[in-house]
Amino acid sequence: MRVRYFITFLLITTSLLHAGRRELGFQLLAALKPQGIVSGRSGETTRDKITRLIAEGADLSVHDDLDGSTPLHWAAQDAPLSVVTLIRTTMMKRQQGDLLYARDNDGMTALHWAVIAGRHIVSNYLACEMVGHEPVDNHGNRPFDLAVNQKNPDFELATLVLHREDCMKIWIREKNEAGIAYLNKHYPDLKARNLEPWEAYREERRSFSRERLDVESGFDSSGGDDECCVMDQGTACSLFWCGGCVICGLGMIFLGATTRGV
């Protein structure tokens, strides 16, 4: 009977502890959000509150009821890098998994959030920790895509979340002139290490320029049927003008003979 009571006591205690940690986790979520409206202890800064809640055992795996975000999502968007690393390392020490790959309701990871917020240092840290893995959200966007496919592309951020040589290959394939110009300016050594794709791209651009010039001048450099047509038109014009000259000459001779007869 005593054993049964003891087991029941343990279960109730564990349940209460778990509920308490989850409550601390939601308090942590609220503290990490930009408004930071949850009250803390007297004289306690938001950063101090975050550190205290983690130390008190806040559940770092909680997900926001509205968007499915985790504490790491909000830290990646607004908190200092030290808070980002603290949340991640604490989670790993507790052997509760890695929040790097946790996703919100849109399938976005903390790295997606950091890129959208334009946070270069945090984005680079998260990308280095996720090396070899490119997370894709529910709309098929990688963090790299979010950095480039916006009104004002952030090419520097793109090179922080994806290896520069991979950026180069993508921008050459997509003919992204602005991205290639950025690499040319800031990383000229890429050419020396990757001559083949650079030369292939340059030759493609030269070929494109020649074709465009030919189209604008009305000449097809391919040497096909269109070229023959252009030459035939020129020959016809020459024959036309020569025939006109002969007729004009005969007319003048006839006019002279008529004048002498008169």
Residue pairs with C-beta under 8 A, 6 or more apart in sequence:
18 59
20 57
21 57
21 58
21 59
22 59
22 62
24 53
24 56
24 57
24 58
24 59
25 58
25 59
25 60
25 61
25 62
25 71
26 62
27 38
27 53
27 58
28 50
28 53
28 54
28 58
28 60
28 62
28 71
29 62
29 64
29 69
29 70
29 71
29 74
30 36
30 37
30 38
31 38
31 40
31 46
31 49
31 50
31 53
32 50
32 71
32 74
32 75
32 78
32 79
32 83
33 74
33 78
34 78
36 46
38 49
40 46
40 48
40 49
40 52
41 49
41 52
44 52
47 79
47 80
47 83
50 79
50 83
51 83
51 86
54 60
54 86
54 87
54 90
58 71
60 70
60 71
60 72
60 87
60 90
60 91
60 94
60 96
60 99
61 70
61 91
61 96
61 97
61 99
61 102
62 70
62 71
63 69
63 70
63 102
63 104
64 70
64 104
67 104
67 105
67 106
68 103
68 104
68 105
68 106
69 104
69 113
70 99
70 102
70 104
70 110
71 87
71 99
72 84
72 87
72 88
72 91
72 99
72 100
72 102
72 110
73 102
73 104
73 108
73 109
73 110
73 113
74 113
75 83
75 84
75 87
75 110
76 84
76 110
76 111
76 113
76 114
76 117
76 119
76 122
76 126
77 113
77 114
77 116
77 117
77 119
78 117
81 121
81 122
81 125
84 110
84 122
84 125
84 126
85 125
87 99
88 98
88 99
88 100
88 129
91 97
91 98
91 99
92 98
99 110
100 109
100 110
100 111
100 126
100 129
100 130
101 109
101 130
101 133
101 135
102 109
102 110
103 109
103 135
103 137
104 113
106 137
106 138
106 139
107 136
107 137
107 138
107 139
108 135
108 137
109 126
109 130
109 135
109 137
109 143
110 126
111 123
111 126
111 127
111 130
111 135
111 143
111 161
112 135
112 137
112 141
112 143
112 146
114 122
114 123
114 126
114 143
115 123
115 143
115 146
115 147
115 157
115 161
116 146
118 154
118 157
120 156
120 157
120 160
123 143
123 157
123 160
123 161
124 160
124 161
127 143
127 160
127 161
127 162
134 142
134 143
134 144
134 162
135 142
135 143
136 142
141 149
142 162
143 161
143 162
144 158
144 161
144 162
144 167
144 170
147 153
147 154
147 155
147 157
147 158
147 161
148 154
148 155
148 158
148 176
148 179
153 178
153 179
155 167
155 178
155 179
155 182
155 183
156 182
156 186
158 167
158 179
159 167
159 183
159 187
162 170
164 183
164 187
164 190
165 190
165 193
165 194
167 179
167 183
168 180
168 183
168 190
168 194
168 197
169 197
170 176
170 179
171 179
171 180
171 183
172 180
172 197
172 198
172 200
172 201
180 201
183 190
184 191
190 198
191 198
210 221
211 221
214 220
214 221
218 230
219 227
219 230
220 226
220 227
220 230
